[in-house]
Amino acid sequence: MDNQEQKHQRRPRYKGTHPKAFKDKYKELNPELYSDTVAKVIQKGNTPAGMHRSICVQEILDILKITPGETGLDATLGYGGHTLEMLKCLDSKGHLYATDVDPIELPRTRERLENLGYGPEILTIRQTNFSNIDEIIPESGPLDFILADLGVSSMQIDNPDRGFSFKTEGPLDLRLNPSKGISAAERLKTISQNELCGMLLENADEPHAEEIARAVTLAIKKGEDVTTTSQLRQIIKDTLKFIPEKDRENEIKKSCQRCFQALRIDVNNEFEVLYDFLEKLPEALAEGGRVAILTFHSGEDRLVKKSFQRLHRSGIYKEIAPDAIRPSAEECNSNGRARCAKLRWAIKA
Ligand SMILES: C[S@@+](CC[C@H](N)C(=O)[O-])C[C@H]1O[C@@H](n2cnc3c(N)ncnc32)[C@H](O)[C@@H]1O
């Protein structure tokens, strides 16, 4: 054995199959480059990282009945999945407006759609809250169709820096627009036990609201940090120790889901902005204009249902969905995020 062979060769460091950084984690983050990887992930019933799979696409198109030459609004642009389908219906004639509050994902979606050939001649994208729909009408004129697909996109949930998911470590932020308002962590510092309990009940029907609200406010009072997703999850976990072991893990998961949802609704004023949007809809719609709204929890669905029913009774809408439409079993099986979706529609008189 010569010297050369004896010399210890340091093995290249094995990065492992689970790289830590989100941006290193998934090939799918570049869907245009890795279409085969993306297809495999979708086939397994998952949503590729950095992408969002649009829900009830055909049901929405059947309701909106878009024809070339019409003007419409996608109030929740997200990944642009529904927007793209609506643009195809316009067939280069008419105009589509699209809004989203998210300053992080919006430019990416704009670029993706521009690369597909949908520029400002057919598509106008605004970073704004859909509660400001009235500010679009002076430019667009009355709208023939409107879609709102509420809540958060998969890109937002999957990005740990946004703090939307209890499953990954990140700052407890949960804002759709992180440059506005206060983060969930800051909100928790200002809230009383009673108010937090009310928030968890009202926004998410959390059955352990009292215990969780007590534990969170006590931790903050004692000077403990509740500023990351995992710190909040740990408090919820510790609080629910009284649940029998066989059910505990599942209950903790559900409570985490509900508490994060409640906080997200709160820091983004989701009920207030939805209410404003629903109130402004009739003014924004053209005669015979169609609106479809996709909701993801009972609080949102209740608001939409009540508004459509009231405005139907007063003759402002000539027709409304008799019942909420649910995604097909096939769609729910292939996309778990579709399971709690409910779709309602209305047509202006
Ligand atoms: C479920 S995603 C929409 C996905 C989109 N339909 C698609 O097919 O890609 C919801 C989007 O609505 C946005 N959003 C939520 N509330 C909003 C509001 N009040 N005003 C504007 N955008 C909002 C979120 O930032 C998110 O991007």
The ligand as a MOL file (V3000), in Angstrom:
LIG
                    3D

  0  0  0     0  0            999 V3000
M  V30 BEGIN CTAB
M  V30 COUNTS 27 29 0 0 0
M  V30 BEGIN ATOM
M  V30 1 C -57.0530 29.0160 -1.5020 0
M  V30 2 S -55.9480 30.2250 -2.0890 0 CHG=1
M  V30 3 C -56.4800 30.5420 -3.7290 0
M  V30 4 C -55.9620 29.5550 -4.7230 0
M  V30 5 C -56.3440 29.8750 -6.1540 0
M  V30 6 N -57.7580 29.8520 -6.3600 0
M  V30 7 C -55.6780 28.9150 -7.1130 0
M  V30 8 O -56.3670 28.1790 -7.8180 0
M  V30 9 O -54.4510 28.9260 -7.1740 0 CHG=-1
M  V30 10 C -56.5120 31.6530 -1.2730 0
M  V30 11 C -55.7410 32.9010 -1.6120 0
M  V30 12 O -56.5550 34.0020 -1.2310 0
M  V30 13 C -55.7610 34.9880 -0.6630 0
M  V30 14 N -56.6220 35.7540 0.2350 0
M  V30 15 C -57.1850 35.3480 1.3820 0
M  V30 16 N -57.9400 36.3240 1.9080 0
M  V30 17 C -57.8630 37.3650 1.0570 0
M  V30 18 C -58.4350 38.6630 1.0460 0
M  V30 19 N -59.2160 39.0810 2.0270 0
M  V30 20 N -58.1740 39.4670 -0.0030 0
M  V30 21 C -57.3710 39.0420 -1.0180 0
M  V30 22 N -56.7780 37.8340 -1.0450 0
M  V30 23 C -57.0300 37.0070 -0.0300 0
M  V30 24 C -54.6500 34.2550 0.0370 0
M  V30 25 O -53.5230 35.0770 0.1980 0
M  V30 26 C -54.4110 33.0760 -0.9130 0
M  V30 27 O -53.4170 33.3820 -1.8330 0
M  V30 END ATOM
M  V30 BEGIN BOND
M  V30 1 1 1 2
M  V30 2 1 2 3
M  V30 3 1 2 10
M  V30 4 1 3 4
M  V30 5 1 4 5
M  V30 6 1 5 6
M  V30 7 1 5 7
M  V30 8 2 7 8
M  V30 9 1 7 9
M  V30 10 1 10 11
M  V30 11 1 11 12
M  V30 12 1 11 26
M  V30 13 1 12 13
M  V30 14 1 13 14
M  V30 15 1 13 24
M  V30 16 1 14 15
M  V30 17 1 14 23
M  V30 18 2 15 16
M  V30 19 1 16 17
M  V30 20 1 17 18
M  V30 21 2 17 23
M  V30 22 1 18 19
M  V30 23 2 18 20
M  V30 24 1 20 21
M  V30 25 2 21 22
M  V30 26 1 22 23
M  V30 27 1 24 25
M  V30 28 1 24 26
M  V30 29 1 26 27
M  V30 END BOND
M  V30 END CTAB
M  END
